[in-house]
Amino acid sequence: MIKKIWYESIKLFLKISLEFYAKEITVIGKENIPKKGAVLFAINHPNALMDPLFVTSNSPRENHFLVRADVFSKPLIKKVLASLNLMPIYRIRDGRKQLSNNEEVFEKCFNILKNEETLMIFPQGGHCRDRTIQPLSKGFTRIVFGALESNPNLEITVIPVGVTYQNSSQYPSKVCVKFGDLINSREIFNANEKPKAINILKNNVSNQLKKLTVHIPNDENYATALSKLNAANVDFTNVDAVNKMIAENNFPNPVKKHPNYLKPLFYLILLNSLFPYFIWKRMSKNIGEIEFIDTMKYAVNVISFPIFYSLQALVINFFFGWEIALIYFMASFLLVLVYTKFSVTNTEE
């Protein structure tokens, strides 16, 4: 019961805080999620830990996640992540000896599905900001079919999920989360030999992901198509429309980027948030992968902003009284929310 309250409290906090971070969060297909039964969400992975945050905060189910093992490097972080149903998955780059730990992780996944809970997996095997669906690894099929083999009466629904950002390196960015059609994995498993069943499930998930997020085929025309879409400043979160442009090779004419008239408000917020800004600038120097920029920026801001505004409110209370301090505290968050929701977002430069 306590763990449930903890999870739901964090989920509510994430849902609220993400509204301060994203200009617009569009959720499509949420009604596809079964209220009961084992579900595996197969998600594309363009933006590190931001992807599961946007998906799980907009899912009615309590979710379990598989994430890269190096995130669990610090003991305290490991405990916190474990309390939120995150589990490490080891890759070759983590060391061949570490790969044996995946057997225990797979057993945990089998039990999660056996208990008719939900599991989130990124079947591309790693994060990548390219606007294309990479070939899927078969790790997620091993988990699905392994659970089905061990539990003959178990039904597992697989739901592909596409996450699309207008510009994941820009604050604020528009985000679209699209839940796909339900895939009956038991039906595939029972009707086919295992190697064929693996390919069918992989192809089914891959084909859906190519429709659930913007997919530019990874061929010699990729760079040209992406350049034309960026030049036209298209709304990438309007996934169906953009995919139609790509399929028909029919791109809008280039347009000028929209000016952001709220930029002065950004500098006012920055002036009011110098301490969080300096923390971020210091930590950003140690980020080795571009996909982790948004994750680290969100993590720093979601912790440091409330603390810093609270401390400043205490100082104001000391000199001017609690009424002025409360007004300052509320106004600080209101300014951030106004800038987030009403400033202009463009495609990548």
N, C-alpha and C positions, 0 to 999 in steps of 0.2 A: 504493500500500500504506500509506504513512504517512497519507494523507488518510483512508483507510478506518479505520485504527486511531484517529485523532483523532475521527472522527465517532462511532464505536461507543463510545469512552470517554466522550464528552460525553453520548451517549444513555443510557449506564448511570448517569452522574452525575445526569442529569435524572430518571431513573426512581426512583433512591433518594431524591433530595431532594424529589420530589413526594409521596413517602410521609410526609415530615415536614410537608407543607403541607396535604394533604387527608385528612380523616377516613377516607374510604372511596372507592376508585376502582373502579367496576364497569365491566368491559369485556365487551360482548356482540357476537357476530358476527365475532370475530377470525378464525375459521376460514374466512370468506368471502374473505379476501384471497389472491389467487393468488400462488404462490411465484415465478413468473416472468411476464414479459410486461409491456407498458405498462399502467399503472394511473393514473387520475386520481381522486383523492379530492375529493369536493365536500362541504364542511363548513359547517354553520351557524356563526355568529360572535358569540356573546354576550359574550365576555370577553377581547378583545384577544389578546395573544401567549400567554396561558395555553392557549387552544384548541389551537393546533398542538403545544404542548409535551405536552399530555395525549394527543393522537392519535398523534404520532410515537413517543413513548416506549412506546406499546403496539402499535406496528405492527412486524412482522418485517422489513419492507423498509426500505432506505435511501431517505429521502424528500427531495424538493426542494419548496420553498415559494415562493409569491408573497405578499408582504406589502407594506403601504403604504410608499411611498417615503420619507416623512419620518422613518421609523425609522433610515434610513441616513445621517442628517445629519452624524455625526461620522466622520472618516476611519478611526479605529481600530475603531469599532463596525462600520463598513462591511466592513472586512477580516475581522473575526471572524464576522460574519453570513454573508458570502460563503463562508467556509471550512466553514460548516455547511449549505450548499446553499440559503440564503435569497436570493431575488432581489426587487428592488423593482418594484412596479407603480405607475404614475403615474395620478393622478386630476385632474379639472379643477381642483380646489382647489389642486393643486400648481403650477398655471400651464399655460396652453394650450401654451406652447412645450415644456414637459416631456413632453406627451403623445406627441410623436414618438419619445421614447425607448422607448415600449412596443413599437414595431416590432422593435427589437433583442431585447427581452425575449421577445416572442412567438416569434422565431426560436430562441431558447435553449430555450423550452418545446417547440417542434416537435422539436428534436434530442434532448431528454430522452426524449420519448415514442418517437421513432424508435429510440433505443437501448434501448427496452423497459425504461425505468426508471419511477419513480413521481413524480407531481406532486400537490401539495396546493393547492387553490384554495378561496376563500370566495365562492361565486357570488352571495351577497346584495349584494356590492359594498362592504360596510362593516360594522363591528361595531355591535351593538345589543342591549341587555340585555332588551328586551321579549320575553316568552314567546310569540312568534309568528314564523312563517316569512314574511319579507318577500318581495315579488316578486323573482325572480332576474334578474340581468343576463345578457346574452348573451355576455359576454366569455369565459366558460369554454367555450361551444360553439364560439366562433371558434377557440380553441386546439385543441379536439378535432378538429373537422372540417377545420381547416387542416392538421393533421398527417396526417389520413387522405387528404386530397387530394394531398399531396406524396409520400405513400408508399402506393401502391395495395395492397401486401401487408401493411400494418400493421393489427394488431388492437389496439384500445384499450378496456380495461374501465373503466367509470365506476362508482365506488362512493360513494353518498351516506353521509355520516357525521353523526350527531347527537351534540352535546355538551350535556349538561344539568347545571346546578349547583343544589344545594339552595338556596344563597344565596351568590352570587358576591362579595358585599361582606363576608361574614363569615368569620373564621378560627376553626376549620377548617370547610371545606365539603365535603359529599359531592359526588362527580362521577360521572356516567355517560357512557361513550363507547359508542355503538351503531353498528357497521358494518352497512350495509344490503345489499340484494340486488345482484348484479352486473348491470350494464346493458351490453349489447353495442352499442357505438356504431357499429361498422361495419355491423351489420345495419340500424340506423335510417338511416344515411347512404346505403346502397345502395338502399334501398326507397322513398326519398322525395326530392322536390325539396328543395333546401337550406333554403329558408324554413320548409317544413313540418317538416323534420328537426330544425331548431333548436327549434321549438315543442314537438315530441314529446320531445326530450331534456330541455328545461327543465321540462316538466310532469312527466315521469317522476321527475326528481331532486326537484322541489318536493314531489310527492305522497309520496315516501319520507321526506323530511326531516320532514314533518308527522307522521309516525308514529315517527320515530327520536328525536325530542325532543318536549318538551311544546309543543303548539301550541294557542293560544287564538286563534280567528279575530279578525282586527283589525277589529272592527265596534263598534257602539254598546254591545254587551254585554261587551266585553273587560275593562274596569275592574271591573265587577261580578263576573265570573267569577274574575279574579285575586284580588280581595279575599276572596272566599269560600274559595278554595284556601289563601290565606295564613292566614285566620282559623282554618281547620281544621288548620293546621300539617301539611299533607300532605307526604309524601316525594316531591319532584319527580323524584328519580332513579329512582323506580318509574314509568317513563314510560308504559307500557301502561295501568296502573291509572288514572293521572291523566288521560290522554287519553280514557279511557272515561267518567270523571266529566264531562268537558267535553262529549263527544259526546251523552251522555244528559241533560245539564243536571241532574245528580244529585250534589250536593256534600255532604260530611259536615258534621255540626254543628260550630260553633266550639268550640275547646278552648283551655285556657290554655297558654302557652308553657312548655316544660319547663325547670325551673331547672338551671343548670349548677353542680353541686356541686364541680367541679374549678376554679372560678374562683380560689380562693386559690393553687393551683399556678401559674396564669397570672401572678399578681403576683410569685411567687417567680422564675419564669423572667424576667420583666421586670426584676426587681432584678438578676439575674445577667447581663442583656444590655442595660445602659443605653446603651452606645455605639452598638450597632445601632439601638436605639430612637430615639435622638436624630438619627441619620442619616436614618432613615425619616421622622420628624416634619418635618425640614427639607426633604426632597425632596418630601414629599406636598403641600406648599404650592404647588408648581409644576405639579401634575397638572391639566390642563385638561379631561379627559374622564373620566367616572366609570368607563368600561370599562377604563381603564388603571390603576386603583388596584391591583387584584390583581397585575397584571404587575409594576408597580414595587415593590410590597411583597415579592413573591417574589424579584425580582432583588436587592434590597437585602439581604434576609435570607439568601439562599443564598450570598452573598459575605461579608457582614460577620460572620455568626454563627461560621463556622469560624475566621476570622481572629481575632476577638475572644476566643473560647474558647481558642485556641492561645496568644495573648499572655498571657492570665490564667494558663494552665497553666504557662508559662515562669516567671512571677513566683512561683507556688506552688512550683515546682521549686527555685527559688533559696533559698527559706526553709525548705521542708519535705521536699524530696527528690522524685525522679521518681515514686515509687510513689503518693504522695498526689496529685501533679500528674496522673498518668494516671487515677486514680479520679475526680478532679474533672472532667477532660475528658470521660470516658465518661459520667459522671452528668449532665453538662449536656445532652448530646444525648438521653440517655434520658428526662430530664424533658420535653423538647420533644416527643419521640415519644409518651410516655404521654398528655400533654395533647391532642395532635393526634388520637390514636386513640380516646380514651375520654371526651372532653368532649362536651357536648350540642350538637347543631346544630338550629336552628329555621329557619322560613321568614322572609321579610323582615317587618320591622315595618310 
